[in-house]
Each structure stands twice: as C-alpha cells, then as structure tokens.
Amino acid sequence: MAIKAVFMVHATLQASTPAFACTSIAVGKDASATGYPIITHSDDSGSHTSDVRLIRIPRKKWPAGSKRPLYDWAPGYPRVVSSELSPEYAAVEGQSETVPIGHIPQVEETWAYWDAVYGIQNERGLSIGESTCTAKTAGWAVSPDKPWGYNRAMIHDLSKIAMERCETARCAVETMGPIAVEQGFYCEDSGEPTAPAYQSSAECLTIADGVTGEIWLFNVMTGRGNASAIWAAQRIPSDHVVPVANSFTIRKMKLNDPENFLYSPGVTKLAEEMGWWSSRDEIAADVFDFFGAYGYTPSKEAIPPNMVSKLAYYSGRRMWRVWGLLTPEAARNIDPDKGWLPYTPDPYPTSLQARKGSVTVQMVMDAHRDHYEGTGYDLTVGMSAGPGGSPNRWATPSAAVGQWERAISMYRTTFSHVVEAKPHGLGVMWFGYDAPHGTAYLPFYGAATAGAPEAWHSHEGCQSKFSTKVAWWAFNLVNQYSDLNFRLINADVQNKAHKIEAEGAEAVAKWEKEVSTMDADAAVAELTKRSNAFAEAKLAEWWELAGHLFAKYGRYVVTHNESEINGEEALGQAYPMWWLSSPEVGFLTWARNGPYHGVLEKPAGVFLVAGVGLPTMLVMAGVLTLLVAVGVAYEAGVRKGKRSVSIMDVYIAQP
C-alpha cells in the first residue's frame, strides 16, 4: 500500500464522553450451575437509533467460487439490506440492497445463527458477546466519501463470519483474527480523523462453545497505517467469571503459550516503536501486557478535564460489581475505587474464580439489571434519583463537567441476551428487549429451524415509528412509564419478569425431556415451535402488563379496584419526606412572599469547557461551586482548545 500522509491529532480534540457502549459477562462451565458456559451482551446504544430486529440467518450451501460480502453496517433500521444473508434481511418497501465494501472467499457451507447487531449464537452452540473498547489507534472504513478510510472488516461481520464457520471458540478466534489483519479492522465509533474517538475505537468479544466448553476473550484494534489489525486472545479458566466493560481486559500474555494465548503477527511491534511498551518492563522475555501497551489513557489536555476519572470508573466499577454479584468470595478484596486504566497500579485480574456450579442463569440475568443497589454507589438513591428513585441518568450538556456512576443496566439498552453455550442443538439464547431492569428474558434455541415470531423482526415499526406489531415497543413502553415512580413500578415489572423467566426455565427443561426420544431434526423443530409459542404468549402478557401499570399507577396514586374502601391509595405515591425536606425542593420553605421554588443550599455553578478552537473567555465571575456526590469542588473556567497537529505518514494514533 502506498504511503499516505495522515494526521496525528492532539488529545484535546477527543470526544467529551466515553463510548456509548456495552457490557459483556462470561461464566466458565465449571462456575456455571448448568455445567455449560454462559455468555452475555447488553447492546447499550448511544446517540443514534438502533435496528431492533432479531434476525435468523439460515444454514446455507454455497457454489464453488462464491464470495462472502463485507458490509459497512448501519446503526439504525435497516442495519443492512441483503437477501443473500437472510430472507429476513431482504429489501422491502423500496429498500435497495446494501453495496458491500469488500469480499472474502466463501466456504462450502455456513451454519445457521441468531443475528442482531452482532452474531449471537449458532446452531452448533457457538456464542458471542460484545463490548466496545478503548485503544491508542483508530481506523475507518473504505468509502467513496471517506478518502482516509482503508478498512473493510467491522466487528459486526467478524462475529457473524465466526458464527457461519465455527463450532468452537478457538476456531472463532483463529478465523476472525486473520480476516481482520488481511481486510483491515475498523470500529463504527472511531470518530473522525480530525477528532479520533480513542475511547471507542476497538472491540472485545467474549466467546464460548458447547463442544469444548472453552471461553476465549478476543481483543482487536486497527493496526499500522490506519489499516490491518492488531489482536490478542486469551483462554479463560473454566471456573472463572469475566466482566468486560468497554476496556480491553487481556493483560500479561505469555507469548510462548499457544494453548492459552493467541495473537496477530508482530503483536508487540507497534507498541515498541511508539514507546508504549518495552520488554524491559516485564518479568520475562515472553510476557506482553496487551492492555498496558494498547489501552487508552487520556492526556492532561483532554476535554473534559475529568476524562481520566470517567474512563477509569466507567469500566472499573462495573467489573467490581459483576464479580461482587457472581463470585462474592473472590471479590472480597477487590477495591471498587481502583478504577481500570492501562497504567493503574496493581490492576484487577482478567478474571476471578467462582465456586463450582455457583453461578445460575438467573443470577447473570439479574447482574445485567443492576444499578449498584445497596452499595455506596447506588443510583436509585439521592437527589439525582428523584423522589421515585430512578437510576436512569440521561445526557448532560457537553459543557458540564462531572460524572455519575455508569450502571450495568442502562435506559438506552436496545436489547440484551444471556446465552447458554450447550452442544447437540440445545444451546439457548435468553433474549430481552430494552433496558434489562425492565425486560423478561425469553428462550430461543440456537439450532432453531425457523426465525423468531414476526414481532421480533417486523418491518412495521422501528425506534422512530411506534407499532404494537413490534415486540421491542412493549418493553420500551413499560420502561419509559416506570420512570414516573421507578421504585414502585419497577418492582412490579421485575416481579413479572422473574415469574416469566422461572416459567421459561421450567418449560425448557420440560420440552427437552419430552423431545429426548425424537430424532435430532424432529426434536429441534418441536423445540422451535414451542419456544416461539412461549415467546408470543409472554409478549401478549407484557402488553397486558403495560395496561395494568397504566391503570394501577396512573394519576399519581395506586389503584387496586373500584371499591370505595381501600380501592385506591391516595398516598400510595406520596413524595418521600427526605425529598420534601430539602430546601431546594421548596415545599417546607414556601411563604406568601416567597421563596416559591426552593432555595439553593449553597451557591451553585457549572464547570464549563469551551468547544475546541473557541477563544478563552471568562465563564463565571467569582468562585463557583459544583456540588457532586463526593463533595469535591472544582474551579470554574474555560480552556481554550488547542489543536496540535503534526504530519505523519503511518497511521492515526494517540500521541
């Protein structure tokens, strides 16, 4: 490839918030109560709409010489239009087939699998979860309107190709890695060359299979010259739990141990050339700290100035919490305030051991519903949670500097799944729409002989068009309504979800026992029929739940029935006294001549940061105080964004 001049961009041009990204959890087979690995993913969408469809990709045989297309997958509906991939991706209502940005040789036969933004589980039990990560490089797709883009392989296609071709997690790693190197890897969240988003320019996959029962982590980033790829993979002990929370988690690799570590050719070279890592810092010549070398740490000039704190706890707190919920004995000495950055002293391990058979599927589902309840970081308490105890924290103005905890369950989650990687066509994908704290996970078989019910892949609606024919809307409607009084309403929602999930677990066990005497094809067909019928029935119940909640909690009371006595609790949703007692609320301080709207207990201000390139200016006169949960005061002011640009002829990379 001809040498092309690109720019190294100073860190002051970095995006002001961490990636709108996902959480994945992996549980080893010996830690799992079922004896099979568990893989999860929450698709925590960001500043754009998402395609909510759950698509079935069928098994298919291909003529000799066929090519497998690579796409620049769109975030919103439709994510792709491709009848070649699946009839459910075929064009409708004037849509045009998506033009591929590249091709690779196709194999003779590809497996069937469940697909959403990423491949989820195939008919052989291979299962994948995803989390966008930080890195010191960024890359972009080949595109007519992006002359700086050289790459053709997103994690979307890599995960799907693994689903199509592999039965084992190791095969998935050994398939995806070389394709990324050959075709060039890029991430959809990499920003622009003038402002690379290093906090979201790479990817991690958690991968498990039911054949070997192994779990592998796969970390991948763009390589030299805004092209190719650098990747690493690590096999996780079978009795361990791994949380992945938007950062690489592969640290001290043993480069001479192919049973447990795999990696791209020359994996250390770029880090050595750039001074990001030296073998002199390691205890042995064959050790390489992948996250330490390639993970991203914001510079002191980053905007906002608390970017380091944001990234450290955006990832680290979730890691601590997942371990605390799923393997509390091992997590007892994990410091929740340590954070997770490449140069964090005495960093967390990649994984922690759990007691044999101690982690149930329900525990993992509930971990995805968590907001740090009962800890010092509990998002359901305090003034920012409001009188109803909502854990949801929406976007803040880009000029405001501060942070809240990043929960595991997010209001902006499009879907999540908890997948059991079982062999013999019995792999189960427990799939739930919208925020995990307000969903019910429903079982679908990885070897299903047909797609999900129509409501899971309907074209009748999308996130910008409401439709009762689209399953996602039932769960989103309940979650949105719950925010009126989260503490009360969500309790009812989770009770219903747990009831459905218990029924689902009981049904799955019953179905599998009843089909055990059938031949394999007939058994899978029957399991498909029953799981789809169960999903349709529970979707109908969820729509009924929405109506029930509207009636019960409407008018800011709690209504049980039409009885004159105890039919309605007029004070059922009364404001709590702790909230009314705050002078800032103004209820107890109201007087005829004012104040009418409460009084701030202390002078309050906002720490503002000017947009990049704006002149320095005085934001506030005097000393302003920003009240934050930890009671830390920041001096208000504005920094002038400085663009330090030097021409390089290699690649876009963090300086």
C-alpha positions in Angstrom: 0.0 0.0 0.0 1.3 3.4 -0.9 2.4 5.6 2.0 -0.3 8.2 2.7 0.0 11.3 4.9 -2.5 11.4 7.7 -2.6 13.5 10.9 -1.7 12.7 14.4 -4.3 14.7 16.4 -3.6 16.1 19.9 -5.8 14.7 22.6 -7.6 18.0 23.2 -9.8 17.0 20.2 -11.1 13.9 21.8 -14.8 13.4 22.3 -16.1 14.6 25.6 -17.8 11.5 26.8 -16.9 7.8 27.0 -18.3 5.5 24.3 -22.0 4.7 24.3 -21.2 1.0 24.7 -22.0 -2.4 26.1 -21.3 -4.8 28.9 -20.5 -8.5 28.4 -20.1 -11.2 31.1 -18.6 -14.7 30.6 -19.0 -17.5 33.1 -16.9 -20.7 32.7 -18.6 -24.1 32.5 -17.3 -25.2 36.0 -18.5 -21.9 37.6 -21.9 -22.3 35.9 -24.7 -24.1 37.7 -25.7 -25.8 34.4 -22.2 -27.1 33.7 -22.1 -25.1 30.4 -20.5 -21.7 29.7 -22.7 -18.6 29.8 -22.0 -15.5 27.6 -23.9 -12.2 27.8 -24.2 -8.9 26.0 -26.2 -5.7 26.5 -26.5 -3.5 23.4 -26.3 -0.1 25.1 -27.0 2.1 22.1 -25.9 5.7 22.0 -26.6 8.8 20.0 -28.5 7.2 17.2 -31.4 4.9 16.7 -30.8 1.1 16.5 -32.3 -1.6 14.4 -34.3 -3.7 16.9 -34.8 -6.8 14.8 -33.7 -10.2 15.8 -32.8 -12.0 12.6 -32.5 -15.7 11.8 -29.6 -16.4 9.3 -30.3 -19.8 7.8 -27.8 -22.6 7.1 -26.7 -22.5 3.5 -24.5 -24.3 0.9 -22.5 -22.1 -1.5 -21.4 -22.8 -5.0 -17.6 -23.1 -5.6 -16.0 -19.7 -6.1 -18.6 -17.8 -4.0 -17.6 -14.7 -2.2 -18.8 -13.6 1.3 -19.6 -9.8 1.2 -18.4 -7.4 3.9 -20.7 -4.5 4.8 -20.4 -1.1 6.4 -23.2 -1.9 8.8 -25.6 0.9 9.7 -26.7 1.5 13.3 -30.4 2.3 12.6 -33.1 0.5 10.7 -32.3 -1.2 8.4 -28.8 -2.2 9.6 -28.3 -3.9 6.3 -30.4 -5.0 3.2 -29.1 -8.3 2.0 -31.2 -11.1 0.7 -28.0 -13.1 0.4 -27.5 -13.2 4.1 -31.1 -13.9 5.0 -34.7 -13.6 3.7 -35.4 -11.5 6.8 -32.8 -9.0 5.6 -34.3 -8.8 2.1 -35.4 -5.4 0.7 -39.0 -4.2 1.4 -40.9 -1.1 0.5 -38.4 0.4 -1.9 -35.3 -0.5 0.0 -32.2 -1.2 -2.0 -29.6 -3.9 -1.4 -26.6 -2.7 0.6 -23.5 -2.4 -1.5 -20.6 -4.4 0.0 -17.3 -2.7 0.8 -15.3 -5.9 0.3 -15.4 -9.6 -0.2 -13.6 -12.7 1.1 -13.8 -16.3 -0.2 -16.9 -18.1 0.9 -16.8 -21.6 2.4 -18.8 -24.5 1.1 -21.4 -24.4 3.9 -22.3 -21.9 6.6 -24.2 -22.6 9.9 -27.5 -21.0 10.9 -27.4 -18.5 13.7 -29.2 -15.7 15.5 -28.2 -12.2 14.5 -28.8 -8.7 15.7 -26.1 -6.0 15.7 -23.6 -8.9 16.2 -23.8 -12.6 15.8 -25.2 -14.1 19.0 -25.4 -18.0 18.8 -25.2 -20.5 16.0 -26.8 -23.9 15.7 -23.6 -25.6 17.0 -23.7 -23.7 20.2 -21.0 -21.1 19.5 -22.0 -18.0 21.5 -20.6 -14.4 21.4 -21.0 -11.2 23.5 -19.5 -7.8 22.6 -18.2 -4.7 24.3 -16.6 -1.6 22.5 -13.2 -0.7 24.0 -10.6 2.0 24.1 -7.4 1.8 22.2 -4.5 4.0 21.0 -5.3 3.7 17.3 -8.4 4.4 15.3 -9.4 3.4 11.8 -12.2 4.0 9.2 -14.0 2.1 6.5 -13.3 2.2 2.8 -15.9 4.6 1.5 -16.3 6.9 -1.6 -16.9 9.8 0.8 -14.1 9.0 3.2 -10.8 9.0 1.3 -9.0 8.4 4.6 -10.7 5.0 5.1 -8.8 1.8 4.2 -10.6 -0.9 6.2 -13.3 -3.4 5.4 -13.9 -5.5 8.5 -16.1 -4.4 11.4 -16.7 -6.5 14.5 -20.3 -6.9 13.1 -19.1 -9.0 10.2 -16.3 -10.7 12.1 -18.7 -12.0 14.7 -21.1 -13.2 12.0 -18.4 -14.9 10.0 -17.4 -16.8 13.1 -21.0 -17.9 13.6 -21.1 -19.1 10.0 -17.9 -21.1 10.0 -17.1 -22.3 13.5 -18.2 -24.7 16.2 -15.6 -23.8 18.8 -14.4 -20.5 20.4 -10.8 -21.2 19.4 -11.9 -21.6 15.8 -13.8 -18.3 16.1 -10.6 -16.5 17.2 -8.4 -18.2 14.6 -11.0 -17.2 11.9 -11.7 -13.6 12.9 -8.1 -12.5 13.6 -6.5 -13.2 10.2 -9.5 -11.7 8.4 -9.1 -8.5 10.5 -5.4 -8.4 9.6 -6.0 -9.0 5.9 -9.0 -6.8 5.4 -8.3 -4.1 7.9 -10.3 -3.6 11.1 -12.4 -0.5 12.0 -14.9 0.4 14.6 -18.1 2.3 13.9 -17.4 4.6 16.9 -14.0 5.8 15.9 -15.0 9.5 15.4 -13.3 11.4 12.5 -9.6 11.7 11.6 -9.7 15.3 12.9 -11.0 14.1 16.2 -10.4 10.3 16.7 -12.5 8.7 19.4 -9.9 6.6 21.1 -12.3 5.8 23.9 -14.4 3.7 21.5 -12.1 2.7 18.6 -11.6 -1.0 19.4 -13.6 -4.1 20.3 -13.7 -7.1 22.7 -15.7 -10.3 22.2 -16.4 -12.9 24.8 -16.7 -16.3 23.0 -17.8 -19.7 24.3 -18.9 -23.0 22.8 -20.7 -26.2 23.8 -18.3 -28.6 22.1 -15.1 -27.9 24.2 -16.8 -25.7 26.8 -14.0 -23.2 26.5 -14.2 -19.4 26.9 -12.0 -17.0 25.0 -11.6 -13.3 25.0 -10.8 -11.6 21.7 -9.4 -8.0 21.7 -8.9 -6.3 18.4 -7.9 -2.8 17.2 -6.8 -1.0 14.0 -3.2 -1.5 13.1 -0.4 0.4 11.4 -1.2 2.9 8.7 -4.9 3.1 9.6 -5.1 -0.4 8.2 -4.8 -4.1 9.0 -5.3 -5.1 12.7 -3.6 -5.9 15.9 -5.4 -8.6 18.0 -5.0 -10.8 21.0 -7.0 -13.6 22.5 -6.9 -15.4 25.9 -8.4 -18.6 27.1 -10.2 -18.2 30.5 -10.1 -20.9 33.2 -13.3 -22.9 33.2 -14.1 -21.9 36.8 -13.7 -18.2 36.3 -16.0 -15.2 35.7 -15.0 -12.4 33.3 -16.6 -8.9 33.1 -15.9 -6.8 30.1 -16.9 -3.2 30.4 -15.6 -1.1 27.5 -11.9 -1.8 28.0 -9.5 -4.5 26.9 -9.0 -7.0 29.7 -6.2 -9.0 28.3 -3.1 -8.0 30.3 0.0 -10.2 30.8 0.1 -12.5 27.8 2.5 -15.4 27.6 3.6 -15.3 24.0 5.0 -18.8 24.1 1.8 -20.4 25.4 -0.5 -21.1 22.4 -2.8 -23.2 24.5 -3.9 -20.1 26.3 -2.9 -17.1 24.2 -3.2 -16.3 20.5 -2.3 -13.1 18.8 -1.6 -11.3 15.5 1.9 -11.5 13.9 4.2 -8.9 15.4 1.7 -8.1 18.1 4.3 -6.1 20.2 6.0 -4.2 17.3 3.8 -1.1 17.1 3.9 -0.7 20.9 7.6 -0.8 20.9 8.0 1.6 18.0 5.7 4.2 19.7 7.3 3.8 23.1 4.0 2.5 24.6 5.7 -0.7 25.9 9.1 -2.2 26.4 10.1 -5.8 27.1 12.4 -4.4 29.8 9.4 -3.7 31.9 8.3 -7.3 32.0 9.4 -10.1 34.3 10.2 -12.4 31.4 11.0 -12.0 27.7 7.9 -13.8 26.6 5.4 -11.6 28.5 3.4 -8.8 26.9 0.9 -6.5 28.6 -1.7 -6.0 25.8 -4.0 -3.6 27.6 -1.0 -1.8 29.2 0.5 -1.3 25.8 -2.6 -0.5 23.7 -5.3 0.6 26.1 -6.0 4.3 26.0 -5.3 6.8 28.8 -6.4 10.4 28.1 -3.8 13.1 28.3 -3.9 16.0 30.7 -5.2 18.3 28.0 -8.2 16.0 27.2 -11.6 17.6 27.2 -13.4 17.3 29.6 -10.6 17.5 32.2 -12.1 14.6 34.2 -11.8 12.2 31.2 -9.4 10.0 33.1 -11.8 9.6 36.0 -14.7 9.0 33.7 -12.9 6.2 31.8 -11.4 4.6 34.9 -14.7 4.1 36.7 -16.9 3.7 33.6 -15.2 0.4 33.3 -13.7 -0.5 36.6 -16.9 -0.1 38.7 -18.8 -2.5 36.5 -16.0 -5.0 36.7 -16.0 -4.8 40.5 -19.8 -5.1 40.7 -20.1 -8.1 38.4 -17.6 -10.0 40.5 -19.3 -8.9 43.7 -22.6 -10.3 42.4 -21.4 -13.5 40.9 -18.4 -14.5 42.9 -18.6 -12.5 46.1 -16.0 -14.6 48.0 -13.3 -14.0 45.4 -14.3 -10.3 45.0 -14.0 -9.6 48.7 -10.6 -7.9 48.3 -11.3 -6.1 45.0 -11.1 -2.4 45.6 -14.1 -0.7 43.9 -12.2 2.7 43.9 -9.2 1.5 42.0 -10.6 2.0 38.5 -9.4 0.3 35.3 -6.8 2.1 33.1 -3.7 0.8 31.3 -1.3 2.2 34.0 -3.4 1.5 37.1 -1.0 0.2 39.7 -1.7 -3.4 40.8 -4.6 -3.7 38.4 -7.6 -6.1 38.6 -7.1 -9.6 37.2 -8.7 -10.5 33.9 -11.0 -13.0 35.7 -11.8 -14.3 39.1 -12.6 -17.8 40.3 -16.1 -18.8 41.4 -17.2 -21.7 43.4 -18.0 -24.8 41.3 -21.6 -24.7 40.0 -22.4 -21.5 41.9 -23.5 -19.1 39.1 -27.0 -19.6 37.8 -28.5 -18.2 34.7 -30.9 -16.1 36.8 -28.0 -14.6 38.7 -26.4 -13.5 35.5 -29.7 -12.0 34.2 -30.1 -10.1 37.4 -26.5 -8.9 37.2 -27.5 -7.2 34.0 -30.3 -5.5 35.8 -28.0 -3.9 38.4 -27.6 -0.2 39.4 -25.3 -0.8 42.4 -28.3 -1.2 44.7 -27.4 -1.4 48.3 -23.8 -0.1 47.8 -22.3 3.3 48.3 -22.7 3.9 44.5 -26.4 3.1 44.5 -28.0 5.0 41.6 -31.6 4.6 43.0 -30.9 6.9 46.0 -30.1 10.6 46.4 -31.4 13.8 44.9 -30.4 12.9 41.3 -32.6 9.8 41.5 -35.5 12.0 42.3 -38.4 11.1 44.7 -39.2 8.0 42.7 -35.7 6.6 42.9 -34.9 6.4 39.2 -31.4 5.0 38.4 -31.5 6.4 34.9 -29.1 9.3 34.2 -29.7 11.0 30.8 -27.3 13.0 28.8 -25.9 16.2 30.2 -24.8 19.3 28.3 -21.4 18.9 26.7 -20.2 22.0 28.6 -20.9 20.5 32.0 -18.0 18.6 33.7 -19.0 15.9 36.2 -19.9 12.3 36.3 -22.4 9.8 37.6 -21.8 6.1 38.1 -22.2 4.0 34.9 -24.7 1.3 35.8 -24.7 -2.2 34.3 -28.4 -1.8 33.3 -28.9 1.3 31.1 -32.1 3.1 30.0 -30.6 3.2 26.4 -30.1 -0.5 26.0 -31.8 -1.8 22.9 -31.6 -5.5 23.8 -29.6 -7.9 25.8 -29.0 -11.6 25.9 -27.8 -14.3 28.2 -26.7 -17.3 26.2 -26.1 -20.9 27.4 -23.4 -22.5 25.1 -24.7 -26.1 25.0 -23.9 -28.8 22.5 -26.2 -31.1 20.5 -28.5 -28.3 19.3 -29.6 -27.4 22.8 -27.9 -24.0 23.1 -30.3 -21.4 24.4 -30.4 -17.7 23.8 -32.3 -15.9 26.5 -33.2 -12.6 24.7 -34.7 -9.5 26.2 -35.6 -6.1 24.7 -34.9 -2.7 26.1 -33.3 -2.0 29.5 -32.5 -5.2 31.3 -34.1 -3.8 34.5 -37.4 -3.8 32.7 -37.3 -6.8 30.4 -38.2 -10.5 30.5 -35.6 -12.9 29.0 -37.3 -15.4 26.7 -35.7 -18.6 25.4 -34.8 -19.2 21.8 -32.8 -22.2 20.6 -29.5 -21.7 18.7 -30.4 -24.6 16.4 -33.9 -23.2 15.7 -35.4 -24.4 12.4 -37.3 -21.1 11.9 -37.0 -17.5 12.8 -38.5 -15.8 15.8 -42.2 -14.8 15.7 -42.9 -11.9 13.3 -42.9 -9.2 16.1 -39.2 -9.8 16.6 -38.2 -9.0 13.0 -41.2 -7.0 11.8 -40.8 -4.1 9.3 -44.0 -2.5 10.7 -42.1 -0.3 13.2 -38.7 0.9 14.4 -37.4 3.1 17.1 -38.7 6.2 15.2 -42.1 4.6 14.5 -44.3 3.1 17.2 -46.1 -0.1 16.4 -47.8 -2.7 18.6 -46.6 -5.2 16.0 -43.0 -4.8 17.1 -42.0 -6.6 20.3 -39.4 -4.0 21.3 -42.1 -1.4 21.8 -43.9 -3.4 24.5 -40.8 -3.4 26.7 -39.8 0.1 25.9 -43.2 1.4 26.8 -43.1 -0.3 30.2 -39.6 1.0 30.9 -40.5 4.6 29.9 -43.6 4.6 32.1 -41.7 3.1 35.1 -39.6 6.2 35.3 -42.6 8.1 36.7 -42.0 6.3 40.0 -39.2 3.8 39.4 -39.1 2.4 43.0 -42.7 1.3 42.9 -43.4 0.5 39.3 -40.1 -1.3 38.5 -40.7 -3.6 41.5 -43.9 -4.9 39.8 -42.1 -5.1 36.5 -39.2 -7.2 37.9 -41.7 -9.5 39.8 -43.4 -10.2 36.4 -40.1 -10.7 34.7 -38.9 -13.2 37.3 -42.2 -15.1 37.0 -41.8 -15.3 33.2 -38.2 -16.4 33.4 -39.0 -19.1 36.0 -41.7 -20.3 33.7 -39.3 -20.3 30.8 -36.6 -22.3 32.7 -39.2 -24.8 33.7 -40.6 -25.0 30.2 -37.2 -25.5 28.6 -36.4 -28.4 30.9 -39.8 -30.0 30.2 -39.6 -29.5 26.5 -36.1 -31.0 26.3 -37.2 -34.0 28.3 -40.2 -34.6 26.1 -38.3 -34.5 22.8 -35.4 -36.6 24.1 -36.7 -39.7 22.3 -37.2 -38.0 18.9 -34.7 -37.9 16.2 -32.5 -34.8 16.2 -34.2 -32.9 13.4 -37.7 -33.5 14.7 -36.7 -32.6 18.2 -35.2 -29.2 17.1 -38.3 -28.5 15.0 -40.5 -29.2 18.0 -38.3 -27.1 20.4 -38.5 -24.2 17.9 -42.3 -24.4 17.7 -42.7 -24.4 21.5 -40.2 -21.7 22.2 -41.8 -19.4 19.6 -45.2 -20.1 21.0 -43.9 -19.3 24.5 -42.4 -16.0 23.3 -45.7 -14.9 21.6 -47.7 -15.7 24.8 -45.3 -13.8 27.0 -45.2 -10.8 24.7 -49.0 -10.7 24.9 -48.7 -10.8 28.7 -46.2 -7.9 28.6 -48.6 -5.8 26.6 -51.2 -6.6 29.3 -48.7 -5.6 31.9 -48.3 -2.2 30.3 -52.0 -1.6 30.5 -52.1 -2.9 34.1 -49.3 -0.5 35.2 -51.0 2.5 33.5 -54.2 1.7 35.4 -52.5 0.9 38.7 -50.1 3.9 38.9 -51.9 6.5 36.8 -53.0 9.8 38.3 -50.0 9.5 40.8 -52.0 7.2 43.1 -52.1 3.5 43.5 -55.3 2.0 42.3 -56.3 -1.6 43.1 -60.0 -1.8 42.3 -63.3 0.1 42.3 -64.0 -0.4 45.9 -64.7 2.8 48.0 -62.7 1.3 50.8 -59.1 0.6 50.0 -59.7 0.5 46.3 -57.3 3.4 45.9 -54.3 4.5 47.9 -54.3 8.3 47.6 -50.9 8.5 49.3 -49.5 5.5 47.5 -47.2 7.6 45.5 -46.8 10.5 48.0 -43.5 12.3 47.9 -41.0 11.0 50.4 -40.2 13.2 53.4 -36.5 13.2 52.8 -37.2 14.8 49.4 -39.8 17.3 50.7 -37.5 18.3 53.5 -34.8 19.7 51.1 -34.9 23.5 51.0 -34.0 23.2 47.3 -37.4 21.5 46.7 -39.2 24.4 48.3 -42.2 22.6 49.9 -41.3 23.4 53.5 -39.9 26.8 52.8 -42.8 28.2 50.8 -44.1 31.5 52.1 -46.6 34.1 50.9 -43.9 36.5 49.7 -41.5 33.7 48.6 -39.4 31.8 48.0 -41.8 29.9 45.8 -39.4 27.5 44.1 -36.9 26.5 46.8 -33.6 27.9 47.8 -30.2 26.5 46.9 -28.4 25.5 50.0 -25.1 26.7 48.6 -24.2 28.9 45.6 -24.2 26.5 42.6 -22.4 26.8 39.3 -21.4 24.8 36.3 -17.9 23.9 35.2 -17.9 24.7 31.5 -15.5 23.7 28.8 -15.4 25.7 25.6 -15.7 24.0 22.3 -12.4 23.2 20.5 -10.9 26.2 18.9 -13.1 28.8 20.8 -11.3 31.7 22.4 -10.6 31.6 26.1 -13.2 33.5 28.0 -14.4 34.1 31.5 -17.3 31.8 32.2 -18.4 33.0 35.6 -17.4 35.8 37.9 -16.1 34.9 41.3 -15.8 31.4 42.7 -18.4 28.9 41.7 -19.0 25.6 43.5 -20.1 22.4 41.7 -21.8 20.1 44.2 -21.0 16.5 43.4 -21.7 13.3 45.3 -18.2 13.1 46.7 -18.3 16.7 47.8 -15.4 17.8 45.6 -15.3 21.4 44.4 -14.0 22.3 41.0 -12.8 25.8 40.0 -15.0 27.1 37.1 -13.4 28.3 33.9 -12.9 27.6 30.2 -9.9 26.1 28.5 -9.1 27.1 25.0 -9.0 24.0 22.8 -5.5 23.7 21.3 -5.0 21.8 18.1 -1.5 20.4 17.9 -1.1 18.8 14.5 1.9 17.1 13.1 2.0 15.2 9.8 2.7 11.5 10.0 3.0 9.0 7.2 2.0 6.0 9.2 -1.4 5.9 11.0 -3.7 7.8 13.2 -2.7 7.0 16.8 -2.8 8.6 20.2 0.4 10.6 20.8 
